[in-house]
Amino acid sequence: MNHVIAVMSKKGGVGKTASALHLAAHAGMAGHRTLLIDGDGQQFARGWIRSEVPFDLLDIEAGIPAMDGYDVVVIDAQGGLPDEDVRVLGELATTVLLPCVPEWQSVRGMADAAQMLDEAGVDGGKIRVLLTMDLRQGQATVDARAELEDAGLHVMRATIRNSVAVRHASTAGTLVQRVPGVAGKMVFEDYRTAARELGLIG
């Protein structure tokens, strides 16, 4: 394996599953043998994908033993993981990705998430914050980035725009670029930029 991306969040509604799905899609479309592991007890990823996708999708019991057969593995982790599970995923992962909405509740929660990872012994050099649901207006994203960086977190340059197309994609059981109209394709391009920054695609 070249990349194991563990997508984690202590807070719901920040785009964790959407990020895991679309990063896996870009890796698969780039020709990498890609596995998405649905580690969430609610099985949001398995519930979302009801159409053809360029990656394999397994639950965590089947997925962890199968990881060695893939170039890229993306793990949609359970929210609010126990410390031991965080430690294990932190050891498996080459990158721990923390989606964060640029609003004060989510930004302040990143300090708790970083502390949780530190206490579990996860290498801080693996941690990346991905700003999601970016309104692309006003100062919110700029301020969130500054606060997170001041807290010592590595914030990705890529951000994911806020769009109702993500919800439409989930409802339709497909990837966001397949939603009619341009909005979903723009979100998909945002994830392409993030995938490139993470080294998943060239």
LOVEXKOL-839459 format. One record per residue: x, y, z of N, C-alpha, C, O, CB in turn. Coordinates in nm, 2 decimals. Atoms other than C-alpha are relative to their C-alpha. Glycine has a CB too. Layout:
BEGIN
 n.east n.north   n.up ca.east ca.north  ca.up c.east c.north   c.up o.east o.north   o.up cb.east cb.north  cb.up
      X       Y      Z       X        Y      Z      X       Y      Z      X       Y      Z       X        Y      Z
...
//
This chain:
BEGIN
 n.east n.north   n.up ca.east ca.north  ca.up c.east c.north   c.up o.east o.north   o.up cb.east cb.north  cb.up
   0.08   -0.12   0.00    0.00     0.00   0.00   0.09    0.12   0.00   0.19    0.13   0.07   -0.09     0.00   0.12
  -0.07   -0.13   0.00    0.11     0.35  -0.08  -0.06    0.10   0.10   0.01    0.18   0.16    0.00     0.06  -0.14
   0.07   -0.10  -0.08   -0.15     0.54   0.11  -0.12   -0.07   0.08  -0.19   -0.15   0.03   -0.06     0.11  -0.08
   0.12    0.04  -0.08   -0.39     0.47   0.40  -0.05    0.13   0.07   0.02    0.18   0.16    0.04    -0.11   0.11
   0.06   -0.13  -0.05   -0.61     0.77   0.48  -0.11   -0.04   0.10  -0.22   -0.10   0.06   -0.05     0.09  -0.12
   0.10    0.02  -0.10   -0.81     0.74   0.80  -0.07    0.13   0.02  -0.02    0.23   0.07    0.06    -0.05   0.14
   0.08   -0.12  -0.01   -1.09     1.00   0.80  -0.08   -0.01   0.13  -0.17   -0.09   0.14   -0.10     0.02  -0.13
   0.06    0.00  -0.13   -1.20     1.08   1.15  -0.06    0.13   0.04  -0.03    0.23  -0.01    0.11    -0.04   0.11
   0.06   -0.12  -0.05   -1.42     1.32   1.33  -0.08   -0.04   0.13  -0.14   -0.14   0.14   -0.10     0.06  -0.10
   0.08    0.02  -0.13   -1.56     1.35   1.69  -0.14    0.07  -0.02  -0.23    0.04   0.06    0.07     0.07   0.11
   0.12   -0.08   0.02   -1.84     1.58   1.55  -0.07   -0.05  -0.13   0.00   -0.06  -0.23    0.03     0.15   0.00
   0.07    0.03   0.12   -2.11     1.48   1.30  -0.03    0.12  -0.09  -0.01    0.23  -0.04   -0.13    -0.07   0.04
   0.04   -0.11   0.09   -2.21     1.68   1.00   0.11    0.08  -0.05   0.09    0.20  -0.09   -0.10     0.08   0.07
  -0.11   -0.07   0.05   -1.87     1.78   0.89   0.05   -0.05  -0.14   0.15    0.00  -0.19    0.12     0.00   0.10
  -0.04    0.05   0.13   -1.85     1.59   0.57   0.10   -0.12   0.00   0.18   -0.14  -0.09    0.06     0.11  -0.08
  -0.10    0.11  -0.02   -1.65     1.28   0.70  -0.02   -0.10  -0.11   0.07   -0.14  -0.18   -0.01    -0.06   0.14
   0.02    0.11   0.10   -1.82     1.02   0.48   0.01    0.05  -0.14   0.06   -0.02  -0.23   -0.14    -0.06   0.03
  -0.01   -0.06   0.13   -1.85     1.25   0.18   0.15    0.01  -0.04   0.18   -0.01  -0.16   -0.07     0.14  -0.01
  -0.14   -0.02   0.03   -1.48     1.32   0.20   0.07   -0.14  -0.03   0.14   -0.15  -0.12    0.08     0.07   0.12
  -0.05    0.13   0.02   -1.39     0.95   0.24  -0.04   -0.06  -0.14   0.05   -0.11  -0.21   -0.04    -0.10   0.11
   0.05    0.06   0.13   -1.61     0.85  -0.06   0.07    0.07  -0.12   0.11    0.00  -0.21   -0.15     0.02  -0.01
  -0.05   -0.07   0.12   -1.48     1.12  -0.30   0.15    0.00  -0.01   0.20    0.00  -0.13   -0.05     0.14   0.00
  -0.15    0.03   0.01   -1.11     1.08  -0.21   0.02   -0.13  -0.06   0.11   -0.15  -0.14    0.06     0.02   0.13
  -0.01    0.14   0.06   -1.15     0.71  -0.28  -0.03    0.00  -0.15   0.03   -0.07  -0.22   -0.09    -0.10   0.08
   0.04   -0.01   0.14   -1.33     0.79  -0.60   0.11    0.05  -0.09   0.14    0.00  -0.20   -0.13     0.08  -0.02
  -0.11   -0.06   0.08   -1.04     1.01  -0.73   0.11   -0.10  -0.01   0.17   -0.11  -0.11    0.04     0.13   0.06
  -0.11    0.10   0.00   -0.78     0.75  -0.63  -0.03   -0.11  -0.10   0.05   -0.15  -0.18    0.03    -0.06   0.13
   0.04    0.11   0.09   -0.98     0.48  -0.82   0.00    0.04  -0.14   0.04   -0.03  -0.23   -0.13    -0.05   0.04
   0.01   -0.05   0.13   -1.04     0.69  -1.12   0.14    0.03  -0.06   0.16    0.03  -0.18   -0.08     0.13  -0.01
  -0.14   -0.02   0.05   -0.66     0.76  -1.14   0.07   -0.13  -0.03   0.19   -0.13  -0.06    0.08     0.08   0.11
  -0.05    0.13   0.03   -0.61     0.39  -1.18   0.06   -0.08   0.12   0.12   -0.19   0.10    0.11     0.01  -0.10
  -0.05    0.07  -0.11   -0.51     0.29  -0.83  -0.10   -0.10   0.05  -0.22   -0.07   0.05    0.04     0.10   0.12
   0.09    0.09  -0.06   -0.65    -0.02  -0.68  -0.04    0.05   0.14   0.04    0.06   0.23    0.06    -0.15   0.01
   0.04   -0.08  -0.12   -0.86     0.14  -0.41  -0.11   -0.07   0.08  -0.20   -0.13   0.02   -0.05     0.14  -0.04
   0.10    0.06  -0.09   -1.05     0.02  -0.11  -0.05    0.11   0.09   0.03    0.18   0.15    0.06    -0.12   0.08
   0.06   -0.08  -0.10   -1.29     0.22   0.10  -0.06   -0.09   0.11  -0.14   -0.18   0.08   -0.12     0.09  -0.06
   0.05    0.08  -0.11   -1.35     0.07   0.44  -0.10    0.08   0.08  -0.07    0.19   0.13    0.12    -0.04   0.10
   0.11   -0.06  -0.08   -1.68     0.16   0.61   0.01   -0.04   0.14  -0.03   -0.15   0.18   -0.14    -0.03  -0.06
  -0.02    0.03  -0.14   -1.58     0.17   0.97  -0.10    0.06   0.09  -0.09    0.04   0.21    0.14     0.04   0.04
   0.10   -0.06  -0.08   -1.88     0.36   1.09  -0.11   -0.10   0.03  -0.16   -0.17  -0.06   -0.06     0.13  -0.07
   0.11    0.09  -0.04   -2.14     0.16   1.29  -0.13    0.03  -0.07  -0.21   -0.06  -0.09   -0.02     0.01   0.14
   0.12   -0.04   0.08   -2.41     0.35   1.10   0.01   -0.04  -0.14  -0.09   -0.03  -0.22   -0.03     0.15   0.02
  -0.03    0.04   0.14   -2.26     0.23   0.77  -0.05    0.10  -0.10  -0.12    0.07  -0.20   -0.07    -0.14  -0.03
   0.05   -0.10   0.09   -2.32     0.56   0.61   0.06   -0.01  -0.14  -0.01    0.01  -0.24    0.05     0.14   0.05
  -0.06    0.01   0.13   -2.08     0.49   0.32  -0.07   -0.11  -0.08  -0.10   -0.09  -0.19    0.15    -0.03   0.01
   0.07    0.11   0.07   -2.25     0.16   0.24  -0.14    0.04  -0.03  -0.19   -0.01  -0.14    0.00    -0.13   0.09
   0.14   -0.05   0.03   -2.59     0.33   0.26   0.00    0.10  -0.11  -0.10    0.11  -0.19   -0.06     0.06   0.13
  -0.01   -0.10   0.10   -2.47     0.61   0.04   0.01   -0.06  -0.14  -0.06   -0.03  -0.24    0.11     0.10   0.03
  -0.04    0.05   0.13   -2.32     0.41  -0.25  -0.10   -0.11  -0.05  -0.09   -0.22   0.00    0.14    -0.05   0.00
   0.09    0.10   0.06   -2.59     0.24  -0.45   0.01    0.00  -0.15  -0.08   -0.03  -0.23   -0.15     0.03   0.04
  -0.03    0.00   0.14   -2.43     0.28  -0.79   0.14   -0.04  -0.02   0.22   -0.06   0.07   -0.03     0.15  -0.07
  -0.14    0.05   0.03   -2.11     0.18  -0.97   0.10    0.11   0.04   0.08    0.23   0.02    0.01    -0.03  -0.15
  -0.10   -0.09  -0.04   -1.80     0.33  -0.82   0.14   -0.06  -0.03   0.15   -0.18  -0.05   -0.01     0.03   0.16
  -0.14    0.05   0.04   -1.42     0.30  -0.90   0.08   -0.05   0.11   0.20   -0.04   0.11    0.07     0.11  -0.08
  -0.07    0.06  -0.11   -1.33     0.14  -0.57  -0.08   -0.11   0.06  -0.20   -0.12   0.04    0.03     0.11   0.11
   0.07    0.11  -0.07   -1.41    -0.16  -0.36  -0.05    0.06   0.14   0.02    0.15   0.19    0.09    -0.12   0.02
   0.05   -0.04  -0.12   -1.62    -0.11  -0.05  -0.03   -0.12   0.09  -0.11   -0.20   0.06   -0.13     0.08  -0.02
   0.02    0.10  -0.10   -1.60    -0.33   0.26  -0.02    0.05   0.14   0.02    0.17   0.17    0.13    -0.10   0.00
   0.01   -0.05  -0.14   -1.70    -0.31   0.62   0.14   -0.03   0.07   0.23   -0.09   0.01   -0.11    -0.08   0.08
  -0.13    0.00  -0.07   -1.42    -0.29   0.88   0.05   -0.14   0.03   0.17   -0.17   0.02    0.00     0.08   0.12
  -0.04    0.13  -0.03   -1.42    -0.66   0.97   0.06   -0.07  -0.12   0.16   -0.14  -0.11   -0.11    -0.09   0.05
  -0.05    0.06   0.12   -1.36    -0.77   0.61   0.11    0.09  -0.06   0.20    0.04  -0.13   -0.11    -0.01  -0.11
  -0.10   -0.09   0.07   -1.16    -0.46   0.50   0.14    0.00   0.06   0.23    0.01  -0.02   -0.06     0.14   0.01
  -0.14   -0.01  -0.06   -0.87    -0.45   0.75   0.08   -0.12  -0.05   0.20   -0.09  -0.09   -0.01     0.00   0.15
  -0.09    0.11   0.05   -0.75    -0.80   0.66   0.03    0.01  -0.15   0.13   -0.05  -0.20   -0.06    -0.13   0.03
  -0.02   -0.01   0.14   -0.78    -0.71   0.29   0.09    0.11  -0.05   0.12    0.12  -0.17   -0.14     0.01  -0.07
  -0.07   -0.12   0.03   -0.58    -0.39   0.30   0.13   -0.02  -0.09   0.15    0.06  -0.17    0.04     0.07   0.12
  -0.13    0.01   0.07   -0.25    -0.53   0.17  -0.02   -0.02  -0.15   0.08   -0.01  -0.23    0.07    -0.13   0.06
   0.02    0.02   0.14   -0.41    -0.60  -0.17  -0.02    0.13  -0.08  -0.06    0.12  -0.20   -0.11    -0.09  -0.02
   0.04   -0.13   0.06   -0.46    -0.23  -0.24   0.11    0.10  -0.01   0.20    0.10   0.08   -0.13     0.06   0.07
  -0.10   -0.12   0.01   -0.26     0.08  -0.35  -0.04    0.11   0.09   0.04    0.17   0.16    0.00     0.05  -0.14
   0.06   -0.11  -0.09   -0.49     0.32  -0.16  -0.11   -0.06   0.08  -0.20   -0.13   0.03   -0.05     0.12  -0.09
   0.11    0.04  -0.09   -0.71     0.25   0.14  -0.05    0.13   0.07   0.03    0.20   0.12    0.05    -0.11   0.10
   0.06   -0.11  -0.07   -0.95     0.51   0.27  -0.09   -0.06   0.11  -0.18   -0.14   0.07   -0.08     0.10  -0.10
   0.08    0.05  -0.11   -1.11     0.44   0.61  -0.09    0.11   0.05  -0.05    0.21   0.10    0.09    -0.06   0.12
   0.11   -0.09  -0.06   -1.44     0.61   0.70  -0.02   -0.04   0.14  -0.10   -0.13   0.17   -0.13     0.00  -0.09
   0.00    0.05  -0.14   -1.39     0.58   1.08  -0.12    0.03   0.07  -0.19    0.13   0.04    0.12     0.06   0.07
   0.11   -0.02  -0.09   -1.65     0.55   1.34   0.02    0.14   0.07   0.13    0.17   0.12   -0.02    -0.11   0.10
  -0.01   -0.12  -0.08   -1.73     0.89   1.50   0.02   -0.03   0.15  -0.04   -0.12   0.20   -0.12     0.08  -0.02
  -0.02    0.02  -0.14   -1.61     0.93   1.86   0.06   -0.13   0.04   0.01   -0.20   0.13   -0.13     0.01   0.07
  -0.06    0.13  -0.02   -1.38     0.63   1.85   0.06   -0.01   0.14   0.10    0.08   0.20    0.11    -0.02  -0.10
  -0.08    0.02  -0.12   -1.25     0.47   2.17   0.15    0.02  -0.02   0.20    0.00  -0.14   -0.03    -0.14   0.05
  -0.14   -0.03   0.01   -0.89     0.55   2.24   0.08   -0.11  -0.07   0.17   -0.09  -0.15    0.06     0.03   0.14
  -0.07    0.11   0.06   -0.77     0.20   2.15  -0.02   -0.01  -0.15   0.08   -0.03  -0.22   -0.04    -0.13   0.07
   0.03    0.01   0.14   -0.94     0.21   1.81   0.08    0.12  -0.07   0.13    0.10  -0.18   -0.15     0.01  -0.03
  -0.07   -0.11   0.05   -0.79     0.56   1.75   0.15   -0.03  -0.02   0.21    0.00  -0.12   -0.02     0.13   0.09
  -0.14    0.03   0.01   -0.44     0.43   1.83   0.02   -0.10  -0.11   0.12   -0.08  -0.18    0.04    -0.07   0.14
  -0.02    0.10   0.10   -0.48     0.13   1.60  -0.01    0.06  -0.14   0.07    0.04  -0.23   -0.10    -0.12   0.01
   0.02   -0.07   0.13   -0.61     0.34   1.31   0.12    0.10  -0.03   0.16    0.11  -0.14   -0.13     0.07  -0.01
  -0.11   -0.09   0.01   -0.34     0.60   1.38   0.13   -0.07  -0.05   0.21   -0.02  -0.12    0.03     0.07   0.13
  -0.12    0.08   0.04   -0.07     0.32   1.34  -0.02   -0.04  -0.14   0.08   -0.05  -0.22    0.01    -0.12   0.10
   0.02    0.05   0.14   -0.23     0.19   1.02   0.01    0.11  -0.10   0.06    0.08  -0.21   -0.14    -0.07  -0.01
   0.01   -0.10   0.09   -0.27     0.52   0.86   0.13    0.07  -0.04   0.22    0.08   0.05   -0.10     0.11   0.05
  -0.11   -0.09   0.04   -0.02     0.72   0.66  -0.04    0.14   0.02   0.04    0.23   0.04    0.04    -0.03  -0.15
   0.05   -0.13  -0.03   -0.25     1.02   0.70  -0.13   -0.01   0.08  -0.21   -0.10   0.05   -0.03     0.07  -0.13
   0.13   -0.01  -0.08   -0.52     1.10   0.96  -0.06    0.13  -0.05  -0.01    0.24  -0.02    0.03    -0.01   0.16
   0.06   -0.12   0.06   -0.76     1.34   0.79  -0.12    0.04   0.09  -0.21   -0.04   0.12   -0.05    -0.03  -0.14
   0.11   -0.06  -0.09   -0.99     1.56   1.01  -0.08    0.10  -0.08  -0.03    0.21  -0.09    0.06     0.06   0.13
   0.08   -0.10   0.06   -1.27     1.73   0.82  -0.05    0.10   0.11  -0.08    0.06   0.22   -0.12    -0.06  -0.07
   0.04   -0.10  -0.09   -1.37     2.06   0.98  -0.08    0.11  -0.07  -0.03    0.16  -0.18    0.13     0.06   0.07
   0.08   -0.11   0.06   -1.65     2.31   0.90   0.06    0.13   0.06   0.09    0.14   0.18   -0.15    -0.02   0.04
  -0.05   -0.13  -0.05   -1.52     2.67   0.92  -0.10    0.08   0.08  -0.14    0.19   0.04    0.05     0.08  -0.12
   0.08   -0.07  -0.09   -1.74     2.77   1.21   0.05   -0.03   0.14   0.12   -0.13   0.16   -0.16    -0.04  -0.01
  -0.08    0.00  -0.12   -1.64     2.82   1.57  -0.02   -0.13   0.08   0.08   -0.18   0.14   -0.05     0.11   0.09
   0.02    0.13  -0.08   -1.80     2.50   1.72   0.10   -0.11  -0.06   0.16   -0.18   0.02   -0.14    -0.05  -0.01
  -0.09    0.10   0.06   -1.61     2.28   1.47   0.14    0.03   0.02   0.22   -0.06   0.05   -0.04    -0.01  -0.15
  -0.14   -0.04  -0.01   -1.29     2.47   1.49   0.05   -0.02   0.14   0.16   -0.08   0.16    0.02     0.15  -0.04
  -0.04    0.03  -0.14   -1.28     2.46   1.87   0.00   -0.15   0.03   0.09   -0.19   0.11   -0.10     0.07   0.10
   0.00    0.15  -0.01   -1.36     2.09   1.85   0.12   -0.06  -0.05   0.16   -0.18  -0.01   -0.12    -0.06  -0.06
  -0.13    0.05   0.06   -1.04     2.04   1.65   0.11   -0.02   0.11   0.19   -0.11   0.11    0.05     0.08  -0.11
  -0.10    0.01  -0.11   -0.84     2.10   1.97  -0.02   -0.13   0.08   0.07   -0.19   0.11   -0.01     0.12   0.09
   0.03    0.13  -0.07   -1.02     1.81   2.14   0.04   -0.12  -0.08   0.09   -0.21  -0.03   -0.15     0.00   0.03
  -0.03    0.11   0.09   -0.97     1.59   1.84   0.15   -0.02   0.00   0.20   -0.13   0.00   -0.05     0.02  -0.14
  -0.14    0.01   0.00   -0.60     1.67   1.83   0.05   -0.05   0.13   0.15   -0.13   0.13    0.06     0.14  -0.03
  -0.04    0.06  -0.13   -0.57     1.60   2.20  -0.02   -0.14   0.01   0.06   -0.22   0.06   -0.07     0.08   0.11
   0.04    0.14   0.00   -0.75     1.27   2.16   0.11   -0.08  -0.08   0.15   -0.19  -0.04   -0.14    -0.02  -0.06
  -0.10    0.07   0.08   -0.50     1.17   1.88   0.13    0.00   0.07   0.20   -0.11   0.07    0.01     0.07  -0.14
  -0.13    0.00  -0.07   -0.20     1.28   2.08   0.00   -0.10   0.12   0.10   -0.17   0.14    0.02     0.15   0.05
   0.01    0.09  -0.11   -0.32     1.09   2.39   0.00   -0.15  -0.04   0.04   -0.23   0.03   -0.12     0.03   0.08
   0.00    0.14   0.05   -0.37     0.78   2.17   0.14   -0.03  -0.06   0.16   -0.14  -0.11   -0.11    -0.02  -0.10
  -0.14    0.03   0.05    0.00     0.81   2.06   0.01    0.02  -0.15   0.10   -0.04  -0.21    0.04    -0.13   0.04
  -0.01   -0.02   0.14   -0.08     0.91   1.70   0.10    0.11  -0.04   0.10    0.22   0.02   -0.14     0.04  -0.06
  -0.10   -0.09   0.05    0.21     1.08   1.52  -0.06    0.13  -0.05  -0.14    0.12  -0.15    0.09    -0.06  -0.10
   0.06   -0.12   0.05    0.11     1.45   1.48   0.04    0.04  -0.14  -0.04    0.11  -0.20    0.05     0.11   0.09
  -0.04   -0.02   0.14    0.30     1.46   1.15  -0.10   -0.06  -0.10  -0.09   -0.02  -0.22    0.13    -0.05  -0.02
   0.09    0.07   0.09    0.03     1.24   1.00  -0.13    0.08  -0.01  -0.21    0.05  -0.10   -0.03    -0.14   0.05
   0.13   -0.06  -0.01   -0.26     1.47   1.09  -0.01    0.12  -0.10   0.07    0.21  -0.11   -0.02     0.05   0.14
   0.04   -0.11   0.10   -0.42     1.70   0.82  -0.14    0.04   0.03  -0.23   -0.05   0.05    0.02    -0.05  -0.15
   0.14   -0.05  -0.01   -0.73     1.92   0.86  -0.04    0.04  -0.14   0.02    0.12  -0.21    0.00     0.12   0.10
   0.07   -0.03   0.13   -0.96     1.95   0.56  -0.12    0.09   0.03  -0.21    0.04   0.09   -0.03    -0.12  -0.09
   0.11   -0.09  -0.02   -1.19     2.25   0.57  -0.11   -0.03  -0.10  -0.09   -0.03  -0.23    0.04     0.15  -0.01
   0.11    0.04   0.09   -1.53     2.15   0.43  -0.11    0.10   0.02  -0.11    0.18   0.11   -0.05    -0.15   0.04
   0.12   -0.08  -0.01   -1.86     2.32   0.37   0.04    0.15   0.00  -0.01    0.23   0.07   -0.09    -0.03   0.12
  -0.05   -0.14   0.02   -1.67     2.64   0.27  -0.10    0.08  -0.08  -0.13    0.05  -0.20    0.14     0.00  -0.07
   0.09   -0.08   0.07   -1.91     2.91   0.18   0.06    0.09  -0.11  -0.01    0.15  -0.19   -0.08     0.09   0.10
  -0.08   -0.08   0.10   -1.64     3.09  -0.03  -0.04    0.14   0.00  -0.05    0.21  -0.10   -0.03    -0.06  -0.14
   0.02   -0.15  -0.01   -1.74     3.43   0.10   0.02    0.04   0.15   0.02   -0.05   0.24   -0.15     0.03  -0.04
  -0.03   -0.05  -0.13   -1.66     3.64   0.40   0.13   -0.05   0.06   0.21   -0.11  -0.02   -0.11    -0.04   0.10
  -0.13    0.03  -0.06   -1.38     3.57   0.65   0.00   -0.13   0.07   0.10   -0.17   0.13    0.03     0.11   0.10
   0.01    0.12  -0.09   -1.50     3.25   0.81   0.11   -0.10  -0.02   0.17   -0.15   0.07   -0.13    -0.07  -0.02
  -0.10    0.10   0.03   -1.26     3.02   0.63   0.14    0.05   0.03   0.22   -0.03   0.08   -0.01    -0.05  -0.15
  -0.14   -0.06  -0.03   -0.96     3.25   0.66   0.02    0.00   0.15   0.13   -0.04   0.19    0.00     0.15  -0.05
  -0.01    0.00  -0.14   -1.03     3.29   1.03   0.02   -0.14   0.06   0.10   -0.16   0.15   -0.12     0.07   0.07
  -0.01    0.13  -0.05   -1.08     2.92   1.08   0.14   -0.06  -0.02   0.20   -0.12   0.06   -0.10    -0.09  -0.07
  -0.13    0.05   0.04   -0.75     2.84   0.90   0.10    0.06   0.10   0.19   -0.01   0.15    0.04     0.04  -0.14
  -0.10   -0.07  -0.09   -0.56     3.10   1.11  -0.01   -0.06   0.14   0.10   -0.08   0.20   -0.03     0.15   0.01
   0.01    0.05  -0.14   -0.70     2.96   1.44   0.05   -0.14   0.01   0.12   -0.17   0.11   -0.15     0.00   0.04
  -0.05    0.14   0.00   -0.63     2.60   1.35   0.16    0.00  -0.01   0.22   -0.08   0.06   -0.06    -0.08  -0.12
  -0.15    0.00   0.01   -0.27     2.68   1.24   0.06    0.06   0.12   0.17    0.01   0.16    0.04     0.09  -0.12
  -0.05   -0.05  -0.13   -0.22     2.88   1.56   0.00   -0.11   0.10   0.09   -0.10   0.19   -0.08     0.12   0.04
   0.00    0.11  -0.09   -0.31     2.57   1.74   0.10   -0.11  -0.03   0.11   -0.22   0.03   -0.14    -0.06   0.01
  -0.11    0.09   0.04   -0.03     2.39   1.56  -0.05   -0.11  -0.09   0.02   -0.21  -0.11    0.05    -0.07   0.12
   0.05    0.10   0.09   -0.25     2.19   1.32   0.04    0.03  -0.15   0.05    0.15  -0.18   -0.15    -0.01   0.01
  -0.03   -0.01   0.15   -0.16     2.13   0.95  -0.13    0.01  -0.07  -0.20   -0.09  -0.08    0.09    -0.12  -0.05
   0.13   -0.02   0.07   -0.45     2.27   0.75   0.03   -0.01  -0.15   0.12    0.06  -0.20   -0.06     0.14   0.04
  -0.02    0.02   0.14   -0.47     2.16   0.39  -0.03    0.13  -0.08  -0.12    0.21  -0.04   -0.08    -0.11  -0.06
   0.03   -0.12   0.08   -0.46     2.43   0.12  -0.14   -0.02  -0.07  -0.21    0.08  -0.08    0.11     0.02  -0.11
   0.13    0.03   0.06   -0.76     2.26  -0.05  -0.11    0.02   0.10  -0.10   -0.01   0.22    0.00    -0.14  -0.06
   0.13   -0.01  -0.08   -1.11     2.34   0.08  -0.11   -0.05  -0.09  -0.10   -0.05  -0.21   -0.03     0.15   0.05
   0.12    0.06   0.07   -1.44     2.18  -0.01  -0.12    0.10   0.02  -0.16    0.13   0.13   -0.04    -0.14   0.06
   0.11   -0.10  -0.01   -1.72     2.42  -0.10  -0.13   -0.06   0.05  -0.15   -0.18   0.04   -0.02     0.06  -0.14
   0.13    0.04  -0.05   -2.06     2.41   0.06  -0.09   -0.01  -0.12  -0.10    0.08  -0.20   -0.05     0.10   0.11
   0.09    0.02   0.11   -2.32     2.27  -0.18  -0.11   -0.10   0.03  -0.08   -0.20   0.09    0.07    -0.04  -0.13
   0.11    0.09  -0.02   -2.66     2.11  -0.16   0.02   -0.12  -0.09  -0.05   -0.22  -0.07   -0.13     0.07  -0.04
  -0.02    0.12   0.09   -2.53     1.88  -0.44   0.05   -0.12   0.08   0.02   -0.23   0.04    0.10     0.04  -0.11
  -0.05    0.11  -0.08   -2.36     1.67  -0.17  -0.12   -0.08   0.06  -0.12   -0.20   0.05    0.09     0.04   0.11
   0.12    0.06  -0.05   -2.70     1.60  -0.01  -0.08   -0.07  -0.11  -0.13   -0.18  -0.09   -0.09     0.10   0.07
   0.06    0.06   0.11   -2.85     1.53  -0.35   0.07   -0.13  -0.04   0.00   -0.23  -0.07   -0.01     0.09  -0.12
  -0.08    0.12   0.03   -2.57     1.28  -0.42  -0.03   -0.11   0.10  -0.05   -0.23   0.06    0.15     0.03  -0.01
   0.02    0.10  -0.11   -2.63     1.10  -0.09  -0.14   -0.06  -0.02  -0.16   -0.18  -0.01    0.01     0.06   0.14
   0.14    0.05   0.02   -3.01     1.08  -0.16  -0.01   -0.09  -0.12  -0.08   -0.19  -0.12   -0.09     0.12  -0.01
   0.01    0.08   0.12   -2.95     0.95  -0.51   0.09   -0.12   0.00   0.08   -0.21  -0.08    0.04     0.09  -0.12
  -0.09    0.11  -0.01   -2.69     0.70  -0.39   0.12    0.00  -0.10   0.16   -0.11  -0.15   -0.08    -0.13  -0.02
  -0.10   -0.01   0.10   -2.42     0.82  -0.62   0.11    0.10   0.04   0.10    0.17   0.14   -0.06     0.04  -0.14
  -0.10   -0.10  -0.02   -2.11     1.04  -0.64  -0.04    0.14  -0.04  -0.13    0.15  -0.13    0.13    -0.04  -0.07
   0.06   -0.13   0.02   -2.15     1.41  -0.64   0.01    0.06  -0.14  -0.07    0.14  -0.18    0.07     0.10   0.10
  -0.02   -0.06   0.13   -2.02     1.48  -0.99  -0.11   -0.05  -0.09  -0.13    0.00  -0.20    0.13    -0.04  -0.06
   0.11    0.05   0.08   -2.32     1.27  -1.12  -0.13    0.07   0.02  -0.23    0.04  -0.04   -0.01    -0.15   0.02
   0.12   -0.08  -0.02   -2.57     1.51  -0.98  -0.02    0.10  -0.11   0.08    0.17  -0.15    0.00     0.07   0.14
   0.02   -0.09   0.11   -2.73     1.71  -1.26   0.04    0.15   0.04   0.02    0.19   0.15   -0.14     0.00  -0.05
  -0.04   -0.14  -0.02   -2.59     2.07  -1.29   0.14    0.01   0.03   0.21   -0.10   0.04   -0.08     0.05   0.11
  -0.14   -0.02  -0.01   -2.26     2.22  -1.24   0.05    0.00   0.14   0.17   -0.03   0.17    0.04     0.14  -0.06
  -0.04   -0.02  -0.14   -2.25     2.25  -0.86   0.07   -0.13   0.05   0.18   -0.12   0.11   -0.12     0.02   0.09
  -0.06    0.13  -0.04   -2.17     1.88  -0.80   0.13   -0.02  -0.06   0.22   -0.07   0.00   -0.09    -0.12  -0.03
  -0.12    0.02   0.07   -1.90     1.88  -1.06   0.11    0.09   0.07   0.23    0.06   0.07   -0.01     0.04  -0.15
  -0.09   -0.09  -0.06   -1.74     2.18  -0.88   0.05   -0.06   0.14   0.17   -0.05   0.17   -0.06     0.14   0.02
  -0.04    0.06  -0.12   -1.74     2.00  -0.55   0.10   -0.12  -0.03   0.19   -0.14   0.05   -0.13    -0.06   0.08
  -0.08    0.12   0.04   -1.59     1.69  -0.72   0.14    0.06  -0.03   0.24   -0.01   0.00   -0.06    -0.07  -0.12
  -0.13   -0.06   0.03   -1.31     1.92  -0.85   0.08    0.04   0.13   0.20    0.04   0.14   -0.01     0.12  -0.09
  -0.06   -0.04  -0.13   -1.25     2.05  -0.49   0.07   -0.13   0.06   0.18   -0.12   0.11   -0.10     0.06   0.09
  -0.05    0.12  -0.05   -1.20     1.69  -0.39   0.12   -0.05  -0.08   0.21   -0.12  -0.03   -0.10    -0.11   0.01
  -0.12    0.04   0.08   -0.96     1.63  -0.68   0.12    0.08   0.05   0.23    0.02   0.06   -0.03     0.04  -0.15
  -0.11   -0.08  -0.05   -0.75     1.92  -0.55   0.05   -0.06   0.13   0.17   -0.06   0.15   -0.04     0.15   0.02
  -0.04    0.06  -0.13   -0.75     1.76  -0.20   0.07   -0.13  -0.02   0.17   -0.16   0.04   -0.12    -0.02   0.09
  -0.07    0.13   0.02   -0.66     1.42  -0.34   0.14    0.02  -0.06   0.23   -0.06  -0.02   -0.09    -0.08  -0.10
  -0.13   -0.03   0.05   -0.37     1.57  -0.53   0.09    0.05   0.11   0.21    0.01   0.12   -0.01     0.11  -0.11
  -0.08   -0.05  -0.11   -0.25     1.75  -0.22   0.04   -0.11   0.10   0.15   -0.11   0.16   -0.08     0.11   0.08
  -0.04    0.12  -0.09   -0.26     1.42  -0.02   0.09   -0.10  -0.07   0.13   -0.20  -0.01   -0.13    -0.07   0.04
  -0.08    0.09   0.07   -0.06     1.25  -0.29  -0.07   -0.12  -0.06   0.00   -0.22  -0.10    0.11    -0.04   0.08
   0.08    0.11   0.05   -0.34     1.02  -0.40   0.00   -0.01  -0.15  -0.02   -0.11  -0.21   -0.14     0.00   0.05
   0.00    0.00   0.14   -0.33     1.13  -0.76   0.12    0.10  -0.04   0.16    0.18   0.03   -0.13     0.05  -0.06
  -0.10   -0.08   0.05   -0.07     1.30  -0.98  -0.05    0.14  -0.05   0.03    0.22  -0.09    0.07    -0.06  -0.12
//
